[in-house]
């Protein structure tokens, strides 16, 4: 099964959307330092991933679903 490093994917999408760490922190109710920690994580709590997905309008769960058939 292919590995998914969700923190790196979130960081890449945030940059692609030209949004700041502070913006994401405000959207999900954490401090900017926590966003930096999220970027380093290979796995995230599903509720946190849901909040990030909603804030950024991206289905980050799909990255895991795509690996089911590989």
FIMARLUM-387944 format. One record per residue: x negated, y, z negated of N, C-alpha, C in turn; residue number from 1. Coordinates in Angstrom, 2 decimals, decimal comma. Last residue first. Layout:
<atoms>
nX / nY / nZ / caX / caY / caZ / cX / cY / cZ / resi
X / Y / Z / X / Y / Z / X / Y / Z / NUM .
...
</atoms>
This chain:
<atoms>
nX / nY / nZ / caX / caY / caZ / cX / cY / cZ / resi
4,45 / 0,20 / 4,80 / 3,06 / 0,05 / 5,27 / 2,32 / -1,03 / 4,50 / 70 .
6,93 / 0,71 / 3,83 / 6,85 / -0,14 / 5,00 / 5,42 / -0,35 / 5,51 / 69 .
6,49 / 2,48 / 1,71 / 7,14 / 1,20 / 1,46 / 6,97 / 0,21 / 2,61 / 68 .
5,53 / 4,96 / 2,29 / 4,54 / 3,92 / 2,06 / 5,16 / 2,54 / 1,85 / 67 .
7,72 / 6,61 / 2,44 / 7,02 / 6,30 / 3,68 / 6,02 / 5,17 / 3,50 / 66 .
8,35 / 7,03 / -0,24 / 9,20 / 6,17 / 0,58 / 8,51 / 5,73 / 1,86 / 65 .
6,43 / 8,91 / -0,96 / 6,37 / 7,57 / -1,54 / 7,18 / 6,60 / -0,68 / 64 .
7,26 / 11,07 / 0,52 / 5,88 / 10,61 / 0,68 / 5,70 / 9,22 / 0,10 / 63 .
9,80 / 11,58 / -0,45 / 9,67 / 10,94 / 0,86 / 8,25 / 10,44 / 1,10 / 62 .
9,54 / 13,13 / -2,67 / 9,77 / 11,70 / -2,87 / 9,59 / 10,93 / -1,57 / 61 .
9,46 / 15,69 / -1,76 / 8,18 / 15,06 / -2,06 / 8,33 / 13,57 / -2,33 / 60 .
11,17 / 17,45 / 0,22 / 11,42 / 16,15 / -0,41 / 10,09 / 15,44 / -0,63 / 59 .
11,30 / 20,89 / -0,38 / 10,57 / 19,80 / 0,27 / 10,88 / 18,52 / -0,49 / 58 .
11,83 / 23,35 / -1,63 / 12,69 / 22,87 / -0,56 / 11,98 / 21,81 / 0,30 / 57 .
10,59 / 24,17 / -3,87 / 9,86 / 24,37 / -2,63 / 10,65 / 23,93 / -1,40 / 56 .
12,48 / 23,54 / -5,83 / 11,91 / 24,89 / -5,77 / 11,28 / 25,17 / -4,41 / 55 .
12,92 / 20,79 / -5,36 / 14,01 / 21,77 / -5,21 / 13,45 / 23,18 / -5,03 / 54 .
10,37 / 19,75 / -5,93 / 11,00 / 19,52 / -4,62 / 12,09 / 20,55 / -4,36 / 53 .
10,09 / 20,48 / -8,61 / 9,18 / 21,03 / -7,62 / 9,78 / 20,89 / -6,22 / 52 .
12,15 / 18,93 / -9,75 / 12,16 / 20,39 / -9,90 / 11,27 / 21,05 / -8,84 / 51 .
11,22 / 16,35 / -9,05 / 12,50 / 16,83 / -8,55 / 12,58 / 18,36 / -8,63 / 50 .
8,90 / 16,22 / -10,54 / 8,80 / 16,17 / -9,08 / 10,09 / 16,66 / -8,44 / 49 .
10,03 / 16,24 / -13,09 / 9,16 / 17,35 / -12,68 / 9,04 / 17,38 / -11,16 / 48 .
11,36 / 13,78 / -12,98 / 12,13 / 15,01 / -13,18 / 11,31 / 16,23 / -12,76 / 47 .
9,24 / 11,93 / -12,64 / 10,22 / 12,13 / -11,57 / 11,03 / 13,41 / -11,74 / 46 .
5,89 / 12,83 / -13,35 / 7,20 / 12,48 / -13,87 / 8,25 / 12,80 / -12,79 / 45 .
3,37 / 11,99 / -10,93 / 4,12 / 12,95 / -11,73 / 5,40 / 12,31 / -12,25 / 44 .
0,01 / 11,08 / -10,02 / 1,40 / 10,72 / -10,28 / 2,06 / 11,79 / -11,13 / 43 .
-2,35 / 12,39 / -9,73 / -1,99 / 11,45 / -8,67 / -0,51 / 11,07 / -8,79 / 42 .
-3,08 / 15,77 / -10,48 / -2,43 / 14,51 / -10,83 / -2,08 / 13,67 / -9,60 / 41 .
-4,00 / 18,24 / -9,83 / -5,00 / 17,20 / -10,08 / -4,38 / 15,82 / -10,30 / 40 .
-1,77 / 19,87 / -9,70 / -2,53 / 19,62 / -8,48 / -3,53 / 18,48 / -8,63 / 39 .
-1,10 / 20,10 / -12,40 / -0,26 / 19,29 / -11,52 / -1,03 / 18,92 / -10,26 / 38 .
-2,97 / 21,97 / -13,24 / -3,08 / 20,59 / -13,73 / -2,26 / 19,64 / -12,86 / 37 .
-1,95 / 24,26 / -12,02 / -3,30 / 23,79 / -11,66 / -3,50 / 22,33 / -12,09 / 36 .
0,43 / 24,43 / -13,43 / 0,47 / 24,16 / -11,99 / -0,89 / 23,66 / -11,53 / 35 .
-0,53 / 25,16 / -15,94 / 0,09 / 23,83 / -15,77 / 0,16 / 23,46 / -14,29 / 34 .
-1,27 / 27,78 / -15,49 / -2,31 / 26,80 / -15,79 / -1,79 / 25,36 / -15,61 / 33 .
1,20 / 29,14 / -15,23 / 0,37 / 28,87 / -14,05 / -0,73 / 27,83 / -14,29 / 32 .
3,71 / 27,47 / -17,25 / 2,69 / 28,51 / -17,09 / 1,81 / 28,15 / -15,88 / 31 .
7,07 / 26,66 / -16,08 / 5,80 / 26,35 / -16,76 / 4,85 / 27,54 / -16,59 / 30 .
9,45 / 26,63 / -14,51 / 9,46 / 26,91 / -15,94 / 8,23 / 26,48 / -16,70 / 29 .
9,58 / 26,48 / -11,81 / 9,76 / 25,22 / -12,54 / 9,65 / 25,40 / -14,05 / 28 .
9,21 / 29,13 / -10,96 / 10,33 / 28,34 / -10,45 / 10,62 / 27,11 / -11,28 / 27 .
6,81 / 29,88 / -12,16 / 8,06 / 30,56 / -12,53 / 9,28 / 29,75 / -12,12 / 26 .
5,05 / 28,18 / -10,77 / 5,18 / 28,09 / -12,23 / 6,49 / 28,72 / -12,69 / 25 .
5,28 / 29,18 / -8,18 / 5,75 / 27,83 / -8,49 / 5,96 / 27,67 / -9,98 / 24 .
4,12 / 31,75 / -8,59 / 5,48 / 31,61 / -8,07 / 6,04 / 30,24 / -8,45 / 23 .
1,53 / 31,04 / -9,40 / 2,41 / 31,76 / -10,32 / 3,87 / 31,63 / -9,89 / 22 .
0,51 / 29,99 / -7,08 / 0,68 / 29,11 / -8,23 / 1,64 / 29,74 / -9,23 / 21 .
2,26 / 31,41 / -4,23 / 1,22 / 31,35 / -5,27 / 1,54 / 30,32 / -6,34 / 20 .
2,75 / 30,55 / -0,80 / 3,28 / 30,89 / -2,12 / 2,18 / 30,66 / -3,15 / 19 .
2,57 / 29,72 / 1,89 / 2,01 / 31,00 / 1,45 / 2,60 / 31,49 / 0,13 / 18 .
3,21 / 27,21 / 2,64 / 4,33 / 28,13 / 2,47 / 3,88 / 29,53 / 2,03 / 17 .
0,69 / 26,09 / 2,49 / 1,35 / 26,17 / 3,80 / 2,51 / 27,17 / 3,76 / 16 .
0,33 / 26,07 / -0,26 / -0,52 / 26,94 / 0,57 / 0,13 / 27,16 / 1,93 / 15 .
2,24 / 24,14 / -0,90 / 2,34 / 25,47 / -1,48 / 1,53 / 26,47 / -0,67 / 14 .
1,22 / 21,92 / 0,45 / 2,51 / 22,49 / 0,87 / 2,68 / 23,90 / 0,32 / 13 .
-1,13 / 21,48 / -1,02 / -1,18 / 21,76 / 0,40 / 0,09 / 22,41 / 0,91 / 12 .
-0,06 / 20,92 / -3,58 / -0,95 / 22,06 / -3,38 / -1,01 / 22,45 / -1,90 / 11 .
1,35 / 18,56 / -2,98 / 2,07 / 19,75 / -3,44 / 1,22 / 21,00 / -3,22 / 10 .
-0,80 / 16,89 / -2,32 / 0,25 / 17,16 / -1,33 / 1,03 / 18,42 / -1,70 / 9 .
-2,17 / 16,78 / -4,71 / -2,82 / 17,36 / -3,53 / -1,80 / 17,72 / -2,47 / 8 .
-0,23 / 15,45 / -6,27 / -0,72 / 16,79 / -6,64 / -1,37 / 17,50 / -5,47 / 7 .
0,07 / 12,91 / -5,09 / 1,14 / 13,90 / -4,98 / 0,70 / 15,31 / -5,34 / 6 .
-1,48 / 10,88 / -3,32 / -1,94 / 11,80 / -4,37 / -1,01 / 13,01 / -4,32 / 5 .
-0,76 / 7,66 / -2,58 / -0,20 / 9,00 / -2,45 / -0,76 / 9,81 / -3,61 / 4 .
-2,15 / 4,89 / -0,83 / -2,07 / 5,74 / -2,02 / -1,52 / 7,12 / -1,66 / 3 .
-0,51 / 2,18 / 0,79 / -1,25 / 3,44 / 0,92 / -1,06 / 4,29 / -0,34 / 2 .
-0,85 / -1,18 / 0,00 / 0,00 / 0,00 / 0,00 / -0,89 / 1,24 / 0,00 / 1 .
</atoms>
